[in-house]
Amino acid sequence: MILKNALARSFGLAFAALALMFVCSAPARAQEEGVPVVLDEPIAQVNNDVIMLSHLKREIENYKEILINQRGLNESQAGEEIEKKKPEIIFSLINEALLVQKGKDSPGVSEEVEADVNREILRVAKQYNLTTIEELEEAMKRDGQSLSAVRETLRKHFMRQAVLSNEVDRKIYFGLTEAEARKYHTENRTKFQSVTLSEIFLSLAGREEAEVLSKAKQIVAEARAGKDFGELAVKNSERPNVEKTKGLLADETGKARGFMVAELSEAIAGPTKDLKAGGVTDPLKIDEGFLILRVNERDDAFNERQVRAVITQERSENERESFLRTLRQDAYIKPAENYKAIIQPMLEKDTQATATKEAATASKNTKDKKAQKQ
Protein backbone atom coordinates (compact mmCIF):
# COMPACT_ATOMS: atom_id res chain seq x y z
CA MET A 1 0.00 0.00 0.00
CA ILE A 2 1.18 3.50 -0.84
CA LEU A 3 2.15 5.60 2.20
CA LYS A 4 0.45 3.34 4.71
CA ASN A 5 0.28 5.02 7.92
CA ALA A 6 3.00 7.85 7.48
CA LEU A 7 -6.91 27.68 25.41
CA ALA A 8 -10.53 27.71 25.96
CA ARG A 9 -11.88 27.51 29.49
CA SER A 10 -15.46 26.71 28.52
CA PHE A 11 -14.50 23.05 28.50
CA GLY A 12 -17.77 21.66 29.78
CA LEU A 13 -19.81 23.46 27.13
CA ALA A 14 -17.41 22.44 24.35
CA PHE A 15 -17.56 18.78 25.33
CA ALA A 16 -21.31 18.87 25.76
CA ALA A 17 -21.76 20.33 22.29
CA LEU A 18 -19.45 17.76 20.71
CA ALA A 19 -21.05 14.89 22.54
CA LEU A 20 -24.52 16.06 21.51
CA MET A 21 -23.45 16.36 17.90
CA PHE A 22 -22.20 12.77 17.76
CA VAL A 23 -25.13 11.31 19.69
CA CYS A 24 -27.54 13.06 17.33
CA SER A 25 -25.72 11.60 14.35
CA ALA A 26 -26.19 8.01 15.57
CA PRO A 27 -28.14 5.73 13.24
CA ALA A 28 -31.89 6.24 13.43
CA ARG A 29 -32.56 2.54 13.99
CA ALA A 30 -30.31 2.46 17.03
CA GLN A 31 -32.01 5.56 18.39
CA GLU A 32 -35.41 4.00 17.90
CA GLU A 33 -34.35 0.83 19.68
CA GLY A 34 -32.82 2.81 22.52
CA VAL A 35 -29.35 1.32 21.95
CA PRO A 36 -26.60 3.86 22.76
CA VAL A 37 -24.14 4.09 19.89
CA VAL A 38 -20.95 6.10 20.49
CA LEU A 39 -19.59 7.04 17.10
CA ASP A 40 -17.16 9.53 18.58
CA GLU A 41 -16.61 11.42 21.80
CA PRO A 42 -14.11 13.83 23.33
CA ILE A 43 -11.24 12.37 25.35
CA ALA A 44 -9.42 15.49 26.49
CA GLN A 45 -9.17 19.18 25.76
CA VAL A 46 -5.62 20.43 25.17
CA ASN A 47 -5.67 24.23 25.06
CA ASN A 48 -7.95 25.00 22.09
CA ASP A 49 -7.78 21.49 20.61
CA VAL A 50 -9.92 18.50 21.50
CA ILE A 51 -8.61 14.95 21.22
CA MET A 52 -11.40 12.68 20.05
CA LEU A 53 -12.05 8.97 20.43
CA SER A 54 -11.65 8.62 16.65
CA HIS A 55 -8.04 9.84 17.00
CA LEU A 56 -7.38 7.20 19.65
CA LYS A 57 -8.98 4.47 17.53
CA ARG A 58 -6.76 5.39 14.59
CA GLU A 59 -3.62 5.19 16.75
CA ILE A 60 -4.75 1.88 18.21
CA GLU A 61 -5.33 0.41 14.73
CA ASN A 62 -1.84 1.48 13.65
CA TYR A 63 -0.31 -0.02 16.79
CA LYS A 64 -2.31 -3.21 16.37
CA GLU A 65 -1.02 -3.61 12.83
CA ILE A 66 2.56 -3.30 14.10
CA LEU A 67 1.97 -5.83 16.88
CA ILE A 68 0.46 -8.41 14.52
CA ASN A 69 2.47 -7.90 11.33
CA GLN A 70 5.86 -6.97 12.76
CA ARG A 71 5.96 -8.53 16.22
CA GLY A 72 3.99 -11.68 15.41
CA LEU A 73 1.29 -11.34 18.08
CA ASN A 74 -2.14 -12.84 17.49
CA GLU A 75 -5.38 -10.85 17.82
CA SER A 76 -5.88 -11.74 21.48
CA GLN A 77 -2.30 -10.93 22.47
CA ALA A 78 -2.41 -7.66 20.54
CA GLY A 79 -5.62 -6.71 22.31
CA GLU A 80 -4.08 -7.33 25.73
CA GLU A 81 -0.98 -5.32 24.84
CA ILE A 82 -3.07 -2.42 23.52
CA GLU A 83 -5.15 -2.34 26.70
CA LYS A 84 -1.98 -2.07 28.79
CA LYS A 85 -0.56 0.66 26.54
CA LYS A 86 -3.77 2.69 26.17
CA PRO A 87 -2.77 5.35 28.75
CA GLU A 88 0.56 5.85 26.95
CA ILE A 89 -1.19 6.10 23.58
CA ILE A 90 -3.59 8.74 24.92
CA PHE A 91 -0.70 10.66 26.46
CA SER A 92 1.19 10.54 23.16
CA LEU A 93 -1.82 12.18 21.50
CA ILE A 94 -1.72 14.94 24.12
CA ASN A 95 2.00 15.42 23.49
CA GLU A 96 1.40 15.49 19.75
CA ALA A 97 -1.27 18.18 20.12
CA LEU A 98 1.06 20.33 22.24
CA LEU A 99 3.99 19.94 19.83
CA VAL A 100 1.85 20.83 16.83
CA GLN A 101 0.53 23.90 18.67
CA LYS A 102 4.09 24.92 19.59
CA GLY A 103 5.23 24.48 16.00
CA LYS A 104 2.41 26.59 14.62
CA ASP A 105 3.35 29.38 17.04
CA SER A 106 7.06 29.23 16.10
CA PRO A 107 8.12 31.49 13.19
CA GLY A 108 8.99 29.64 10.00
CA VAL A 109 8.34 26.13 11.32
CA SER A 110 5.02 25.61 9.51
CA GLU A 111 6.61 26.59 6.19
CA GLU A 112 9.55 24.20 6.72
CA VAL A 113 7.19 21.40 7.66
CA GLU A 114 5.00 21.95 4.61
CA ALA A 115 8.10 21.79 2.41
CA ASP A 116 9.09 18.49 4.07
CA VAL A 117 5.58 17.10 3.48
CA ASN A 118 5.68 18.05 -0.21
CA ARG A 119 9.13 16.51 -0.65
CA GLU A 120 7.97 13.26 0.93
CA ILE A 121 4.85 13.13 -1.25
CA LEU A 122 6.95 13.72 -4.37
CA ARG A 123 9.47 11.10 -3.24
CA VAL A 124 6.72 8.49 -2.91
CA ALA A 125 5.22 9.42 -6.28
CA LYS A 126 8.64 9.00 -7.90
CA GLN A 127 9.20 5.70 -6.10
CA TYR A 128 6.04 4.32 -7.73
CA ASN A 129 6.89 5.82 -11.13
CA LEU A 130 4.02 8.31 -10.94
CA THR A 131 4.63 11.59 -12.73
CA THR A 132 1.98 13.79 -11.09
CA ILE A 133 0.37 14.24 -7.68
CA GLU A 134 -2.99 13.55 -9.34
CA GLU A 135 -1.77 10.09 -10.39
CA LEU A 136 -0.59 9.43 -6.84
CA GLU A 137 -3.95 10.52 -5.46
CA GLU A 138 -5.78 8.16 -7.81
CA ALA A 139 -3.48 5.27 -6.90
CA MET A 140 -4.07 5.93 -3.22
CA LYS A 141 -7.84 6.03 -3.73
CA ARG A 142 -7.63 2.58 -5.28
CA ASP A 143 -5.83 1.45 -2.10
CA GLY A 144 -8.59 2.97 0.00
CA GLN A 145 -6.42 5.84 1.21
CA SER A 146 -6.81 9.60 1.21
CA LEU A 147 -3.95 11.85 0.14
CA SER A 148 -5.24 14.67 2.33
CA ALA A 149 -5.31 12.35 5.36
CA VAL A 150 -1.78 11.16 4.62
CA ARG A 151 -0.65 14.78 4.24
CA GLU A 152 -2.06 15.56 7.68
CA THR A 153 -0.33 12.55 9.21
CA LEU A 154 2.99 13.57 7.64
CA ARG A 155 2.42 17.17 8.70
CA LYS A 156 2.06 16.13 12.35
CA HIS A 157 5.09 13.83 12.13
CA PHE A 158 7.38 16.49 10.68
CA MET A 159 6.02 19.13 13.06
CA ARG A 160 6.82 16.94 16.09
CA GLN A 161 10.33 16.33 14.84
CA ALA A 162 10.93 19.98 13.98
CA VAL A 163 9.84 21.25 17.39
CA LEU A 164 11.81 18.66 19.35
CA SER A 165 14.85 19.28 17.19
CA ASN A 166 14.67 23.07 17.53
CA GLU A 167 13.64 23.27 21.16
CA VAL A 168 15.69 20.40 22.59
CA ASP A 169 18.34 18.80 20.39
CA ARG A 170 19.78 22.01 18.89
CA LYS A 171 19.96 23.60 22.34
CA ILE A 172 21.94 20.65 23.69
CA TYR A 173 24.22 20.58 20.63
CA PHE A 174 25.00 24.30 20.48
CA GLY A 175 24.83 24.83 24.25
CA LEU A 176 28.01 22.81 24.82
CA THR A 177 31.30 24.66 25.10
CA GLU A 178 34.39 23.36 23.31
CA ALA A 179 35.95 22.69 26.73
CA GLU A 180 32.99 20.49 27.72
CA ALA A 181 33.22 18.60 24.43
CA ARG A 182 36.97 18.02 24.83
CA LYS A 183 36.55 16.85 28.44
CA TYR A 184 33.85 14.39 27.37
CA HIS A 185 36.07 13.12 24.54
CA THR A 186 38.98 12.55 26.92
CA GLU A 187 36.79 10.66 29.41
CA ASN A 188 35.06 8.58 26.72
CA ARG A 189 37.77 8.09 24.14
CA THR A 190 36.76 4.56 23.20
CA LYS A 191 33.38 5.85 21.97
CA PHE A 192 35.13 7.87 19.30
CA GLN A 193 37.51 5.29 17.91
CA SER A 194 36.93 4.73 14.22
CA VAL A 195 38.48 2.34 11.74
CA THR A 196 38.69 2.02 7.99
CA LEU A 197 38.49 -1.53 6.69
CA SER A 198 39.18 -3.62 3.62
CA GLU A 199 37.62 -7.03 3.02
CA ILE A 200 37.95 -10.23 1.06
CA PHE A 201 34.75 -12.25 0.72
CA LEU A 202 34.64 -15.94 -0.22
CA SER A 203 31.22 -17.37 -1.00
CA LEU A 204 30.00 -20.79 0.11
CA ALA A 205 27.62 -21.09 -2.84
CA GLY A 206 28.09 -24.53 -4.43
CA ARG A 207 31.20 -25.31 -2.36
CA GLU A 208 32.15 -27.32 0.68
CA GLU A 209 32.70 -25.19 3.79
CA ALA A 210 36.00 -26.92 4.62
CA GLU A 211 37.34 -26.14 1.15
CA VAL A 212 36.44 -22.44 1.37
CA LEU A 213 37.79 -22.15 4.91
CA SER A 214 41.08 -23.69 3.84
CA LYS A 215 41.43 -21.15 1.03
CA ALA A 216 40.55 -18.31 3.41
CA LYS A 217 43.25 -19.39 5.87
CA GLN A 218 45.79 -19.46 3.05
CA ILE A 219 44.86 -15.90 2.04
CA VAL A 220 45.18 -14.73 5.66
CA ALA A 221 48.64 -16.28 5.87
CA GLU A 222 49.74 -14.52 2.66
CA ALA A 223 48.37 -11.17 3.87
CA ARG A 224 50.11 -11.49 7.23
CA ALA A 225 53.33 -12.40 5.43
CA GLY A 226 53.25 -9.02 3.71
CA LYS A 227 51.45 -9.61 0.42
CA ASP A 228 49.44 -6.60 -0.76
CA PHE A 229 45.88 -6.96 0.55
CA GLY A 230 44.40 -5.09 -2.41
CA GLU A 231 46.00 -7.52 -4.86
CA LEU A 232 44.74 -10.47 -2.81
CA ALA A 233 41.24 -8.97 -2.87
CA VAL A 234 41.25 -8.48 -6.64
CA LYS A 235 42.46 -12.05 -7.13
CA ASN A 236 40.16 -13.78 -4.61
CA SER A 237 37.26 -11.67 -3.37
CA GLU A 238 33.82 -12.36 -4.82
CA ARG A 239 32.35 -8.91 -4.25
CA PRO A 240 31.11 -6.85 -7.23
CA ASN A 241 33.51 -4.17 -8.53
CA VAL A 242 36.42 -5.59 -6.54
CA GLU A 243 38.79 -4.66 -9.40
CA LYS A 244 37.88 -1.03 -8.71
CA THR A 245 37.58 -1.06 -4.91
CA LYS A 246 40.46 -3.50 -4.26
CA GLY A 247 38.45 -4.62 -1.24
CA LEU A 248 38.25 -1.18 0.37
CA LEU A 249 34.96 -0.53 2.20
CA ALA A 250 34.16 2.92 0.87
CA ASP A 251 31.33 5.44 0.67
CA GLU A 252 29.50 6.34 -2.55
CA THR A 253 32.31 8.71 -3.58
CA GLY A 254 34.93 5.96 -3.30
CA LYS A 255 36.50 7.44 -0.16
CA ALA A 256 37.41 5.02 2.66
CA ARG A 257 34.46 4.80 5.01
CA GLY A 258 35.16 5.35 8.69
CA PHE A 259 33.32 2.93 10.97
CA MET A 260 32.74 3.95 14.59
CA VAL A 261 34.05 1.06 16.68
CA ALA A 262 31.20 1.44 19.15
CA GLU A 263 28.66 0.95 16.34
CA LEU A 264 30.20 -2.16 14.78
CA SER A 265 28.41 -5.46 15.27
CA GLU A 266 30.03 -7.77 17.80
CA ALA A 267 30.85 -10.19 14.99
CA ILE A 268 33.21 -7.55 13.54
CA ALA A 269 34.10 -5.46 16.61
CA GLY A 270 35.40 -8.48 18.53
CA PRO A 271 37.91 -9.78 15.96
CA THR A 272 39.14 -6.28 15.01
CA LYS A 273 39.29 -4.53 18.41
CA ASP A 274 42.89 -5.52 19.23
CA LEU A 275 44.27 -5.20 15.70
CA LYS A 276 46.63 -2.35 14.94
CA ALA A 277 46.62 -0.63 11.56
CA GLY A 278 47.63 -3.24 8.97
CA GLY A 279 46.34 -6.16 11.04
CA VAL A 280 44.29 -8.93 9.40
CA THR A 281 41.59 -11.04 11.05
CA ASP A 282 41.23 -14.79 10.95
CA PRO A 283 38.47 -15.93 8.53
CA LEU A 284 35.08 -14.82 9.90
CA LYS A 285 32.11 -17.07 9.22
CA ILE A 286 28.99 -15.26 8.01
CA ASP A 287 25.76 -16.59 6.49
CA GLU A 288 26.96 -16.37 2.90
CA GLY A 289 30.55 -17.48 3.35
CA PHE A 290 33.78 -16.28 4.95
CA LEU A 291 35.04 -12.74 5.44
CA ILE A 292 38.62 -11.59 5.93
CA LEU A 293 39.05 -8.04 7.26
CA ARG A 294 42.07 -5.76 7.30
CA VAL A 295 42.24 -2.73 9.61
CA ASN A 296 43.69 0.02 7.43
CA GLU A 297 43.64 2.92 9.89
CA ARG A 298 42.57 3.65 13.46
CA ASP A 299 41.57 7.13 14.53
CA ASP A 300 40.35 8.58 17.81
CA ALA A 301 41.25 12.22 17.19
CA PHE A 302 38.96 14.91 18.62
CA ASN A 303 36.17 15.77 16.20
CA GLU A 304 34.03 18.46 17.82
CA ARG A 305 30.94 17.92 15.67
CA GLN A 306 31.05 14.19 16.30
CA VAL A 307 31.43 14.67 20.07
CA ARG A 308 28.56 17.17 20.17
CA ALA A 309 26.37 14.72 18.23
CA VAL A 310 27.10 11.85 20.64
CA ILE A 311 26.43 13.98 23.73
CA THR A 312 23.20 15.27 22.16
CA GLN A 313 22.04 11.73 21.43
CA GLU A 314 22.79 10.63 25.00
CA ARG A 315 20.96 13.54 26.62
CA SER A 316 18.13 13.92 24.15
CA GLU A 317 15.64 11.44 25.61
CA ASN A 318 15.66 12.92 29.12
CA GLU A 319 15.70 16.50 27.87
CA ARG A 320 12.83 15.86 25.47
CA GLU A 321 10.74 14.38 28.26
CA SER A 322 11.53 17.37 30.45
CA PHE A 323 10.49 19.71 27.63
CA LEU A 324 7.23 17.82 27.10
CA ARG A 325 6.53 17.89 30.82
CA THR A 326 6.92 21.66 30.79
CA LEU A 327 4.59 21.95 27.82
CA ARG A 328 1.98 19.85 29.60
CA GLN A 329 2.22 21.83 32.83
CA ASP A 330 1.94 25.16 31.02
CA ALA A 331 -1.07 23.95 29.03
CA TYR A 332 -4.78 23.77 29.79
CA ILE A 333 -5.43 20.02 29.80
CA LYS A 334 -8.77 18.70 31.01
CA PRO A 335 -9.78 15.05 30.57
CA ALA A 336 -13.35 14.14 29.72
CA GLU A 337 -15.21 12.50 32.59
CA ASN A 338 -14.91 9.00 31.09
CA TYR A 339 -11.12 9.34 30.75
CA LYS A 340 -10.17 11.07 34.01
CA ALA A 341 -9.11 7.81 35.63
CA ILE A 342 -6.58 7.26 32.82
CA ILE A 343 -5.25 10.76 32.23
CA GLN A 344 -5.31 12.48 35.62
CA PRO A 345 -2.77 10.18 37.35
CA MET A 346 -0.29 10.83 34.53
CA LEU A 347 -0.74 14.59 34.87
CA GLU A 348 -0.17 14.28 38.61
CA LYS A 349 3.09 12.43 37.92
CA ASP A 350 4.26 15.51 36.02
CA THR A 351 3.68 17.65 39.09
CA GLN A 352 5.54 15.19 41.31
CA ALA A 353 8.47 14.92 38.88
CA THR A 354 8.78 18.71 38.66
CA ALA A 355 8.69 19.07 42.45
CA THR A 356 11.40 16.41 42.81
CA LYS A 357 13.58 18.12 40.20
CA GLU A 358 13.15 21.54 41.83
CA ALA A 359 14.04 20.09 45.25
CA ALA A 360 17.18 18.47 43.82
CA THR A 361 18.19 21.73 42.13
CA ALA A 362 17.64 23.71 45.35
CA SER A 363 19.71 21.19 47.32
CA LYS A 364 22.54 21.39 44.79
CA ASN A 365 22.51 25.19 44.84
CA THR A 366 22.69 25.17 48.65
CA LYS A 367 25.68 22.81 48.61
CA ASP A 368 27.42 24.93 45.95
CA LYS A 369 26.97 28.09 48.05
CA LYS A 370 28.38 26.36 51.14
CA ALA A 371 31.36 25.12 49.13
CA GLN A 372 32.03 28.64 47.82
CA LYS A 373 31.99 30.09 51.37
CA GLN A 374 34.50 27.51 52.52
C-alpha positions as CSV (number, residue, x, y, z in Angstrom):
1,M,0.0,0.0,0.0
2,I,1.2,3.5,-0.8
3,L,2.1,5.6,2.2
4,K,0.5,3.3,4.7
5,N,0.3,5.0,7.9
6,A,3.0,7.8,7.5
7,L,-6.9,27.7,25.4
8,A,-10.5,27.7,26.0
9,R,-11.9,27.5,29.5
10,S,-15.5,26.7,28.5
11,F,-14.5,23.0,28.5
12,G,-17.8,21.7,29.8
13,L,-19.8,23.5,27.1
14,A,-17.4,22.4,24.3
15,F,-17.6,18.8,25.3
16,A,-21.3,18.9,25.8
17,A,-21.8,20.3,22.3
18,L,-19.5,17.8,20.7
19,A,-21.1,14.9,22.5
20,L,-24.5,16.1,21.5
21,M,-23.5,16.4,17.9
22,F,-22.2,12.8,17.8
23,V,-25.1,11.3,19.7
24,C,-27.5,13.1,17.3
25,S,-25.7,11.6,14.4
26,A,-26.2,8.0,15.6
27,P,-28.1,5.7,13.2
28,A,-31.9,6.2,13.4
29,R,-32.6,2.5,14.0
30,A,-30.3,2.5,17.0
31,Q,-32.0,5.6,18.4
32,E,-35.4,4.0,17.9
33,E,-34.3,0.8,19.7
34,G,-32.8,2.8,22.5
35,V,-29.3,1.3,22.0
36,P,-26.6,3.9,22.8
37,V,-24.1,4.1,19.9
38,V,-21.0,6.1,20.5
39,L,-19.6,7.0,17.1
40,D,-17.2,9.5,18.6
41,E,-16.6,11.4,21.8
42,P,-14.1,13.8,23.3
43,I,-11.2,12.4,25.4
44,A,-9.4,15.5,26.5
45,Q,-9.2,19.2,25.8
46,V,-5.6,20.4,25.2
47,N,-5.7,24.2,25.1
48,N,-8.0,25.0,22.1
49,D,-7.8,21.5,20.6
50,V,-9.9,18.5,21.5
51,I,-8.6,14.9,21.2
52,M,-11.4,12.7,20.0
53,L,-12.1,9.0,20.4
54,S,-11.6,8.6,16.7
55,H,-8.0,9.8,17.0
56,L,-7.4,7.2,19.6
57,K,-9.0,4.5,17.5
58,R,-6.8,5.4,14.6
59,E,-3.6,5.2,16.8
60,I,-4.7,1.9,18.2
61,E,-5.3,0.4,14.7
62,N,-1.8,1.5,13.7
63,Y,-0.3,0.0,16.8
64,K,-2.3,-3.2,16.4
65,E,-1.0,-3.6,12.8
66,I,2.6,-3.3,14.1
67,L,2.0,-5.8,16.9
68,I,0.5,-8.4,14.5
69,N,2.5,-7.9,11.3
70,Q,5.9,-7.0,12.8
71,R,6.0,-8.5,16.2
72,G,4.0,-11.7,15.4
73,L,1.3,-11.3,18.1
74,N,-2.1,-12.8,17.5
75,E,-5.4,-10.8,17.8
76,S,-5.9,-11.7,21.5
77,Q,-2.3,-10.9,22.5
78,A,-2.4,-7.7,20.5
79,G,-5.6,-6.7,22.3
80,E,-4.1,-7.3,25.7
81,E,-1.0,-5.3,24.8
82,I,-3.1,-2.4,23.5
83,E,-5.1,-2.3,26.7
84,K,-2.0,-2.1,28.8
85,K,-0.6,0.7,26.5
86,K,-3.8,2.7,26.2
87,P,-2.8,5.4,28.7
88,E,0.6,5.9,26.9
89,I,-1.2,6.1,23.6
90,I,-3.6,8.7,24.9
91,F,-0.7,10.7,26.5
92,S,1.2,10.5,23.2
93,L,-1.8,12.2,21.5
94,I,-1.7,14.9,24.1
95,N,2.0,15.4,23.5
96,E,1.4,15.5,19.7
97,A,-1.3,18.2,20.1
98,L,1.1,20.3,22.2
99,L,4.0,19.9,19.8
100,V,1.8,20.8,16.8
101,Q,0.5,23.9,18.7
102,K,4.1,24.9,19.6
103,G,5.2,24.5,16.0
104,K,2.4,26.6,14.6
105,D,3.4,29.4,17.0
106,S,7.1,29.2,16.1
107,P,8.1,31.5,13.2
108,G,9.0,29.6,10.0
109,V,8.3,26.1,11.3
110,S,5.0,25.6,9.5
111,E,6.6,26.6,6.2
112,E,9.5,24.2,6.7
113,V,7.2,21.4,7.7
114,E,5.0,22.0,4.6
115,A,8.1,21.8,2.4
116,D,9.1,18.5,4.1
117,V,5.6,17.1,3.5
118,N,5.7,18.1,-0.2
119,R,9.1,16.5,-0.7
120,E,8.0,13.3,0.9
121,I,4.8,13.1,-1.2
122,L,6.9,13.7,-4.4
123,R,9.5,11.1,-3.2
124,V,6.7,8.5,-2.9
125,A,5.2,9.4,-6.3
126,K,8.6,9.0,-7.9
127,Q,9.2,5.7,-6.1
128,Y,6.0,4.3,-7.7
129,N,6.9,5.8,-11.1
130,L,4.0,8.3,-10.9
131,T,4.6,11.6,-12.7
132,T,2.0,13.8,-11.1
133,I,0.4,14.2,-7.7
134,E,-3.0,13.6,-9.3
135,E,-1.8,10.1,-10.4
136,L,-0.6,9.4,-6.8
137,E,-3.9,10.5,-5.5
138,E,-5.8,8.2,-7.8
139,A,-3.5,5.3,-6.9
140,M,-4.1,5.9,-3.2
141,K,-7.8,6.0,-3.7
142,R,-7.6,2.6,-5.3
143,D,-5.8,1.4,-2.1
144,G,-8.6,3.0,0.0
145,Q,-6.4,5.8,1.2
146,S,-6.8,9.6,1.2
147,L,-3.9,11.8,0.1
148,S,-5.2,14.7,2.3
149,A,-5.3,12.3,5.4
150,V,-1.8,11.2,4.6
151,R,-0.7,14.8,4.2
152,E,-2.1,15.6,7.7
153,T,-0.3,12.5,9.2
154,L,3.0,13.6,7.6
155,R,2.4,17.2,8.7
156,K,2.1,16.1,12.4
157,H,5.1,13.8,12.1
158,F,7.4,16.5,10.7
159,M,6.0,19.1,13.1
160,R,6.8,16.9,16.1
161,Q,10.3,16.3,14.8
162,A,10.9,20.0,14.0
163,V,9.8,21.3,17.4
164,L,11.8,18.7,19.4
165,S,14.9,19.3,17.2
166,N,14.7,23.1,17.5
167,E,13.6,23.3,21.2
168,V,15.7,20.4,22.6
169,D,18.3,18.8,20.4
170,R,19.8,22.0,18.9
171,K,20.0,23.6,22.3
172,I,21.9,20.7,23.7
173,Y,24.2,20.6,20.6
174,F,25.0,24.3,20.5
175,G,24.8,24.8,24.2
176,L,28.0,22.8,24.8
177,T,31.3,24.7,25.1
178,E,34.4,23.4,23.3
179,A,36.0,22.7,26.7
180,E,33.0,20.5,27.7
181,A,33.2,18.6,24.4
182,R,37.0,18.0,24.8
183,K,36.5,16.9,28.4
184,Y,33.8,14.4,27.4
185,H,36.1,13.1,24.5
186,T,39.0,12.5,26.9
187,E,36.8,10.7,29.4
188,N,35.1,8.6,26.7
189,R,37.8,8.1,24.1
190,T,36.8,4.6,23.2
191,K,33.4,5.8,22.0
192,F,35.1,7.9,19.3
193,Q,37.5,5.3,17.9
194,S,36.9,4.7,14.2
195,V,38.5,2.3,11.7
196,T,38.7,2.0,8.0
197,L,38.5,-1.5,6.7
198,S,39.2,-3.6,3.6
199,E,37.6,-7.0,3.0
200,I,38.0,-10.2,1.1
201,F,34.8,-12.2,0.7
202,L,34.6,-15.9,-0.2
203,S,31.2,-17.4,-1.0
204,L,30.0,-20.8,0.1
205,A,27.6,-21.1,-2.8
206,G,28.1,-24.5,-4.4
207,R,31.2,-25.3,-2.4
208,E,32.2,-27.3,0.7
209,E,32.7,-25.2,3.8
210,A,36.0,-26.9,4.6
211,E,37.3,-26.1,1.1
212,V,36.4,-22.4,1.4
213,L,37.8,-22.1,4.9
214,S,41.1,-23.7,3.8
215,K,41.4,-21.1,1.0
216,A,40.5,-18.3,3.4
217,K,43.3,-19.4,5.9
218,Q,45.8,-19.5,3.1
219,I,44.9,-15.9,2.0
220,V,45.2,-14.7,5.7
221,A,48.6,-16.3,5.9
222,E,49.7,-14.5,2.7
223,A,48.4,-11.2,3.9
224,R,50.1,-11.5,7.2
225,A,53.3,-12.4,5.4
226,G,53.2,-9.0,3.7
227,K,51.5,-9.6,0.4
228,D,49.4,-6.6,-0.8
229,F,45.9,-7.0,0.6
230,G,44.4,-5.1,-2.4
231,E,46.0,-7.5,-4.9
232,L,44.7,-10.5,-2.8
233,A,41.2,-9.0,-2.9
234,V,41.2,-8.5,-6.6
235,K,42.5,-12.0,-7.1
236,N,40.2,-13.8,-4.6
237,S,37.3,-11.7,-3.4
238,E,33.8,-12.4,-4.8
239,R,32.4,-8.9,-4.2
240,P,31.1,-6.8,-7.2
241,N,33.5,-4.2,-8.5
242,V,36.4,-5.6,-6.5
243,E,38.8,-4.7,-9.4
244,K,37.9,-1.0,-8.7
245,T,37.6,-1.1,-4.9
246,K,40.5,-3.5,-4.3
247,G,38.5,-4.6,-1.2
248,L,38.2,-1.2,0.4
249,L,35.0,-0.5,2.2
250,A,34.2,2.9,0.9
251,D,31.3,5.4,0.7
252,E,29.5,6.3,-2.6
253,T,32.3,8.7,-3.6
254,G,34.9,6.0,-3.3
255,K,36.5,7.4,-0.2
256,A,37.4,5.0,2.7
257,R,34.5,4.8,5.0
258,G,35.2,5.4,8.7
259,F,33.3,2.9,11.0
260,M,32.7,3.9,14.6
261,V,34.1,1.1,16.7
262,A,31.2,1.4,19.2
263,E,28.7,0.9,16.3
264,L,30.2,-2.2,14.8
265,S,28.4,-5.5,15.3
266,E,30.0,-7.8,17.8
267,A,30.9,-10.2,15.0
268,I,33.2,-7.6,13.5
269,A,34.1,-5.5,16.6
270,G,35.4,-8.5,18.5
271,P,37.9,-9.8,16.0
272,T,39.1,-6.3,15.0
273,K,39.3,-4.5,18.4
274,D,42.9,-5.5,19.2
275,L,44.3,-5.2,15.7
276,K,46.6,-2.4,14.9
277,A,46.6,-0.6,11.6
278,G,47.6,-3.2,9.0
279,G,46.3,-6.2,11.0
280,V,44.3,-8.9,9.4
281,T,41.6,-11.0,11.1
282,D,41.2,-14.8,10.9
283,P,38.5,-15.9,8.5
284,L,35.1,-14.8,9.9
285,K,32.1,-17.1,9.2
286,I,29.0,-15.3,8.0
287,D,25.8,-16.6,6.5
288,E,27.0,-16.4,2.9
289,G,30.5,-17.5,3.3
290,F,33.8,-16.3,4.9
291,L,35.0,-12.7,5.4
292,I,38.6,-11.6,5.9
293,L,39.0,-8.0,7.3
294,R,42.1,-5.8,7.3
295,V,42.2,-2.7,9.6
296,N,43.7,0.0,7.4
297,E,43.6,2.9,9.9
298,R,42.6,3.7,13.5
299,D,41.6,7.1,14.5
300,D,40.3,8.6,17.8
301,A,41.3,12.2,17.2
302,F,39.0,14.9,18.6
303,N,36.2,15.8,16.2
304,E,34.0,18.5,17.8
305,R,30.9,17.9,15.7
306,Q,31.1,14.2,16.3
307,V,31.4,14.7,20.1
308,R,28.6,17.2,20.2
309,A,26.4,14.7,18.2
310,V,27.1,11.8,20.6
311,I,26.4,14.0,23.7
312,T,23.2,15.3,22.2
313,Q,22.0,11.7,21.4
314,E,22.8,10.6,25.0
315,R,21.0,13.5,26.6
316,S,18.1,13.9,24.2
317,E,15.6,11.4,25.6
318,N,15.7,12.9,29.1
319,E,15.7,16.5,27.9
320,R,12.8,15.9,25.5
321,E,10.7,14.4,28.3
322,S,11.5,17.4,30.5
323,F,10.5,19.7,27.6
324,L,7.2,17.8,27.1
325,R,6.5,17.9,30.8
326,T,6.9,21.7,30.8
327,L,4.6,22.0,27.8
328,R,2.0,19.9,29.6
329,Q,2.2,21.8,32.8
330,D,1.9,25.2,31.0
331,A,-1.1,24.0,29.0
332,Y,-4.8,23.8,29.8
333,I,-5.4,20.0,29.8
334,K,-8.8,18.7,31.0
335,P,-9.8,15.1,30.6
336,A,-13.4,14.1,29.7
337,E,-15.2,12.5,32.6
338,N,-14.9,9.0,31.1
339,Y,-11.1,9.3,30.8
340,K,-10.2,11.1,34.0
341,A,-9.1,7.8,35.6
342,I,-6.6,7.3,32.8
343,I,-5.2,10.8,32.2
344,Q,-5.3,12.5,35.6
345,P,-2.8,10.2,37.3
346,M,-0.3,10.8,34.5
347,L,-0.7,14.6,34.9
348,E,-0.2,14.3,38.6
349,K,3.1,12.4,37.9
350,D,4.3,15.5,36.0
351,T,3.7,17.7,39.1
352,Q,5.5,15.2,41.3
353,A,8.5,14.9,38.9
354,T,8.8,18.7,38.7
355,A,8.7,19.1,42.5
356,T,11.4,16.4,42.8
357,K,13.6,18.1,40.2
358,E,13.1,21.5,41.8
359,A,14.0,20.1,45.2
360,A,17.2,18.5,43.8
361,T,18.2,21.7,42.1
362,A,17.6,23.7,45.3
363,S,19.7,21.2,47.3
364,K,22.5,21.4,44.8
365,N,22.5,25.2,44.8
366,T,22.7,25.2,48.7
367,K,25.7,22.8,48.6
368,D,27.4,24.9,46.0
369,K,27.0,28.1,48.1
370,K,28.4,26.4,51.1
371,A,31.4,25.1,49.1
372,Q,32.0,28.6,47.8
373,K,32.0,30.1,51.4
374,Q,34.5,27.5,52.5
